[in-house]
Amino acid sequence: MPFWYFLTVPKLPSEIAEQSNQVRIREYLCSEGELIEAGTPIVLVENRWAAMLLKANGKGIVRKTLFDCGTYVKVGDPIAIIGADGENIPYGKDYALIEIAEHKQPKPGY
């Protein structure tokens, strides 16, 4: 596959976003070299409000994970490299979709 893109941490919904704009990588759900489809959960991240699944928004292969579990990363930071054919790169869209897996505690005001 001659093309690739960074899987980045998307903007978090306001009901779970923190002022620091950081999440902690809890667990990678795909291994390097694994074939993925759109909607495949790639990584589980968390902050004080929620645990979230980051899912692929395109088809490809997980080429490289960039951080160890336990590392804090900011919204917008790349966390994995996805190899993909040109037509499978999600142009004009977020490269990762977010799904709240668990609400840990209610955020004040929500």
Phi and psi in degrees as a GROMACS rama.xvg file:
@    title "Ramachandran Plot"
@    xaxis  label "Phi"
@    yaxis  label "Psi"
@TYPE xy
-82.3427  -12.4646  PRO-2
-112.83  162.434  PHE-3
-155.505  165.607  TRP-4
-149.644  159.322  TYR-5
-85.3834  131.477  PHE-6
-82.3309  115.879  LEU-7
-111.349  158.818  THR-8
-74.0182  117.509  VAL-9
-75.9105  166.585  PRO-10
-59.4473  133.793  LYS-11
-85.7215  146.348  LEU-12
-58.8662  146.634  PRO-13
-58.9443  -29.2122  SER-14
-71.8994  -10.4005  GLU-15
-129.637  -0.702831  ILE-16
-73.0665  145.74  ALA-17
-108.075  157.355  GLU-18
-60.5468  -33.0212  GLN-19
-72.0794  -15.601  SER-20
57.7236  32.9238  ASN-21
-116.224  152.22  GLN-22
-134.624  157.536  VAL-23
-106.276  132.962  ARG-24
-73.5906  114.952  ILE-25
-90.7383  -43.5349  ARG-26
-163.607  133.713  GLU-27
-81.7722  133.24  TYR-28
-100.944  -8.09951  LEU-29
-126.473  147.652  CYS-30
-95.4501  156.92  SER-31
-59.0085  135.18  GLU-32
92.9029  -6.01313  GLY-33
-80.7346  136.64  GLU-34
-76.3565  133.448  LEU-35
-126.49  155.329  ILE-36
-115.236  166.345  GLU-37
-58.7755  131.566  ALA-38
94.8493  -6.36428  GLY-39
-69.2301  125.652  THR-40
-66.7705  127.686  PRO-41
-101.29  -43.5747  ILE-42
-150.038  146.549  VAL-43
-103.627  123.574  LEU-44
-122.175  163.702  VAL-45
-151.446  159.301  GLU-46
-138.118  -167.712  ASN-47
-68.4722  -20.3338  ARG-48
-94.7196  -31.6662  TRP-49
-160.345  159.226  ALA-50
-103.75  137.063  ALA-51
-132.798  141.579  MET-52
-91.9933  131.346  LEU-53
-101.542  121.148  LEU-54
-111.381  149.029  LYS-55
-64.8547  143.722  ALA-56
-109.003  15.6092  ASN-57
-160.05  174.905  GLY-58
-97.6776  145.795  LYS-59
169.413  -153.737  GLY-60
-131.098  133.578  ILE-61
-70.6374  109.726  VAL-62
-87.0606  -38.6061  ARG-63
-158.873  134.064  LYS-64
-97.1225  138.337  THR-65
-97.6162  -17.004  LEU-66
-134.095  155.995  PHE-67
-79.0272  155.919  ASP-68
-60.4953  143.068  CYS-69
95.8845  -12.9759  GLY-70
-77.3009  138.791  THR-71
-90.027  133.446  TYR-72
-131.348  157.291  VAL-73
-95.3323  156.347  LYS-74
-55.951  133  VAL-75
95.6555  -16.5622  GLY-76
-73.2213  142.124  ASP-77
-74.9873  140.682  PRO-78
-123.66  -11.7822  ILE-79
-156.482  157.409  ALA-80
-109.036  127.483  ILE-81
-110.978  123.007  ILE-82
-85.2102  133.291  GLY-83
-154.02  149.646  ALA-84
-67.2342  153.375  ASP-85
-51.9092  -41.3296  GLY-86
-73.235  -12.0747  GLU-87
-97.7464  -3.12506  ASN-88
-79.6295  129.209  ILE-89
-77.3599  70.9349  PRO-90
-60.8613  137.219  TYR-91
73.978  10.0218  GLY-92
-129.887  166.55  LYS-93
-63.9172  142.198  ASP-94
-77.9437  -17.6929  TYR-95
-130.542  141.78  ALA-96
-100.531  148.517  LEU-97
-114.741  138.312  ILE-98
-134.186  127.516  GLU-99
-74.387  119.706  ILE-100
-91.1538  -31.0065  ALA-101
-158.21  128.326  GLU-102
-85.7194  121.401  HIS-103
-85.269  -41.9732  LYS-104
-158.662  152.643  GLN-105
-71.7579  138.851  PRO-106
-82.6123  132.462  LYS-107
-54.3909  134.313  PRO-108
91.2787  -1.9278  GLY-109
